[in-house]
């Protein structure tokens, strides 16, 4: 039994040994395979050893020296690594900043601010990091840790970094400038999209202006503009923003003004003969200027303040002044100056006063809108214009009396009417003393006198006007004496005394002259009218005397001859008188109708009675047309149409009257031709 047991143990031992041997063989095989794979690696290491040896060769220091320099290197590499990390962050912002800020302006501005902060960090730390690296190189050189070639390469690399750092614009590769350009474009777009000219189909009247003032930009748009301004200002681009703003807004104001048709503002002195030829433009000018100042420029003034209020007063006032100048404010003032430079005449005085009134009415607005230092050009132009207006108006006014007196030398009108000088001066003086011009003219004369250190009396304006009216009286006396025909002189006196009376009665000038003065001229008119009628048409009835005539009793030949003779005498006297006075005029309708009525009453009743009693004696005669030239109706019409001013005279007697007893071809031909 013992042997089998021993056999079993032997077998087990053999199997254990076999297993151990097999395991050893497998391990040996694995090691062989590993060695086989490791062989090429050793060969590679063997190949790289020369280059590693070359790289390590510049470091010639011993172990203690290398341990000492390690701390210095670590201190320099830390800041440099931080700078490199920020550089990576800057490039990470590129995609956001190259997008359109329109989509998310606030987000865009936030990213831009991060870029600015990063660039600020780089600007403050790049130099420091380079300096530390330069110190390490210097340390290596001083302690002979590396060879000269190695140190030279390091120095060249650091020199390149230093040059790069000094060109700060290259720190971000131009990313910030590109982002700022995009913000400028967005600033322009916001302004353009929200700046709309006023839709005016025709020039507004003053009553409509309050309803069409341009609306302000939306609050949200103003906030966006302010946000953009903040970033651009922080990057020294405020001037470019102001330039964009002025360009867009001034263009918008000009577009609004185009609807007013302001081409007349460019007119020059050489393009018109006198102020009267552009009188309509001057009236428009006042309305257009008031609209532009009170509404367009007022709106721009407020908008400049809203947009640039965080920037400062000087900036937005300068911005507004440029808008006003570029939008056409100076053109308005230049037109006023053109009027002051025009030919001097009395009408010009009224127009100068109109322009002064318009400017004076806007004085408070001018002072508020254009009173700042930035608007000095507009201030100087306005000041010069006002001086020209005052000096020009005063000069014309003080010369009026002399100009009226000089007119006395011209001959009186051949038609016996009212000279243009008389009608013009009376109407002109009434205007000067009227509600529209009196206070303005007084103010102008007062200022002009004060500039010359002279005193202006309160009633001096009225005194001077009364002197002008009395000079007209003297001229009238001289003109009456200049007529060789006393009849025409009386006719002239009747016309002009009535004109003075009628034109000045109930006016301020008439009140100053007094009732006695007015009554005197009315009496002169009556006197000259009576004398004129007596010495002319009043003599006609004497040609139709009834002496030696008896009532018609069957056609007495002697009576017929006597009637023919007297009718011929009447006709000849009538024709001569009518021919003489056919060009005379009575401009005042009421006086003309009254004079014609008196002439009709003096002549027609006598003629009618005479023709009723003695006409039949002649009508049966074959040559009756030689003696009966006018019917009673035709005679009355002729006399009633006397003294009509020429534009009204033509065509007064077209057509015929069926009741006329005289041949129509004779009557109408003579009547019409005589009147025309």
Buried (B, 14 or more C-beta within 10 A) or exposed (E): EEEEEEEEEEEEEEEEEEEEEEEEEEEEEEEEEEEEEEEEEEEEEEEEEEEEEEEEEBBEBEEEBEEEBEEBBEEBBEBBEEBEEBBEBBEEBBEBBEBEBEEEBEEBBEBBEBBBEBBEBBEEBBBEBBEBBBEBBEBBBEEEBBEEEBBEEBBEEBEEBBEEBEEEEEBBEEBBEEBBEBBBBBBBBBBBEBBEBBEBEEBBEEEEBEEEBBEBBEEEBBBBBBBBBBBBBEBEBBEBBBBBBBBBBBBBBBBBBBBBEBEBBEBEEEEBEBBBEBBEBBEBBBBBBBBBBBBBBBBBBEBBBBBBEEBEEEBBBBBBBBBBBBBBBBBBBBBBBBBBEBEEEBBBBBBBBBBBBBBBBBEEBBEEBBBBEBBEBBBEBBEBBBBBBBBBBBEBBEEBBEBBBEBBEEEBBEBBBBBEBBBBBBEBBBBBBEEBBBEBBBBBBBBBBEEEEEEBEEEBBBEBBBEBBBBBBEBBEEBBEBBEEEBBBBBBBBBBBBBBBBBBBEBBBBEBBEEEBBEBBBEBBEBBBBBBBEEBBBBBBEBBEBEEBEEBEEEBEEBBEBBBEBBBBBBEBBBEBBEEBBEBBBBBEEBBEBBBEBBBEBBBEBBBBBBEBBBEBBBEBEEBBBBBBBBBBBBBBBBBBBBBEEEEBEEBBEEEEEEBBBEEEBBBEBBBEBBE
